């Protein structure tokens, strides 16, 4: 093998390693829950369980909504419940804009389906090791709410510590 072919082989190997590393999914937790019939009723709560071992790490928590481009409202109101490993439960109310004031989608659309990824909480940390339960409940004026086919919860390790 000549020196030039050896250098080309090393270059291709390094390029392949960087390509694989660049394609890695940044999320350490990713779970999708489908909404039966694309219509989300009050009683159809979505539950996600996240096991945490590192209480010093900082994370970003996202929700990704799959909805029809004909979603009947500008936004979605939702209750978010967090149940800690020790049993404590906290509740937050959130609103998510699916469209701007002109009716343009806030997310990415293809055909008649749209996907909106939105931050639930940035630089969140977990005080206790164990399994956390995140429960999402739609809380708009309409039940069932048509036009939502699924919600994915994503947890990203920021690589930072608190």
N, C-alpha and C positions, 0 to 999 in steps of 0.2 A: 504494500500500500504506500503510495507516495504521500509526501507531507501535505500536499494540497488536498488530496482525497480524505486524509485523516482530519484536516481542519474543517472540511465541508461536513464530514460525518459528525464531528463534535458540534458544529453550528446547528445542524438539523436536530440533534438530540436535545440541545439546550432550548431550541425553539419549540420542540414538542413538549418539553417539561413546562415551559411558560404558558403554552397554549392550554394545557390541561389545567394548570393552576388558575388561569384567567376564567375558565368556564365553571369553576366551583360555585355552587349555590351558597350565597352568603348567609342563608337562614339555617339556624340550628333546630328550628321547629317550624313545620309547615303542615297545616291540616285543613282540608277543605270539607265543608259541610254543605250538602245540597239541600235546596228548599223544594219539597215535593210539589210538583205542578207549577213551580215558579211563582207561588203565591204564599207570602209569609204571614201566618196568623200569630196573634199574641201568644197563643199556647205553644207555638213551635219554637221553644228556646233552643239555642245551639250551645252545646257544651264542649269545651276543649280542656284537655288536661296536659299541663306542662310540668315536667319533673326538673327541679333545679338542684344542682349540686354545688355550684360556686356562688356563694353569697357576696363575694367582693366584685363580681363582674357587673358591668353596665350593659344594658340591652336596649334595643329599640323594638317596640311592639307595633305591628301593623295589622290592619284589616283590609282585605281585598274583596270588593263586592263585584259580583257578576250580575248585570242587570240588562234589561231590554232598553233599547234606545227610545222606546215609547213609555218609559217609566212615568207614571202619572203625577209625579210631584218634582219639585226642584231639589228637595232634600229628604233625608231619612232621619228620623229620631230613633234613638236606640238607648236602652238601658244596658249597662255593662256591669256585671257583678264579678268580683274576685273573691274566691274562697281560699283562704290560706291553709297551709298544712295543719295548723293548730285549730282550725275550725272557724276563726274570725271571718266575717263576710262584710265587704264594703261594696257600695253601689255608687255608680256615676251615671249621669245622663249625658249623652253626646248627640250632636247633630252633624250630619255629613252631607255636603252639597254634591249632588250628582250632576247638576247643570248650573251654569252661571245665569245672571239676570237676563241674558239674551237667548237662553235656551240651548247654548252650546254645551256639549258634554264636558265634564271636568276630567274624565278619564280617557282611555283609548277605546275607540270603537272600530268594529269591523262587521260589515253587514248590519244586522239589526241588534247585535250584542255589544255591550260595553263592559269594560273592566276599570274599576277605580280602586287604586291602592292608596290608602290614607294612614297617616300616623295616628296610632291610639295614644302612645306615650313614648317619649324619647328619653334616653339615659335612665331607664327604670332599673331598679335593683330589687333583689328579693332578700328579705331579712332572714328567712328561714329556709333550711334545706328541706326538700320534700316535694310533694305534688300539689300544684296550684290548680284550681278549677276556675276557668274563665267562662262565664255564661253571658251570651248575647240574647237580647230580647227586643224585638222591634216594638216601637212605642209611638207610632204615628196615629193619626185620627182614623185610619182605615185598617180593618182587619177582616179578612186577610188582605194583605197588601200585594197587588199583582206586580210582576215585572222583575222580581229578584230571584235568580236561579241558584245562587250559591254565595257563601261567605267563607273566605280562607283566612285563618289566623296565622301570622308569621312572626317569629321571634328571631332577631338578628343580634349576634354578639358584636358589640362595637370594638372589641379589643382593648377597651379601657377598663380601669378598676376604680372603685370609689375610695 
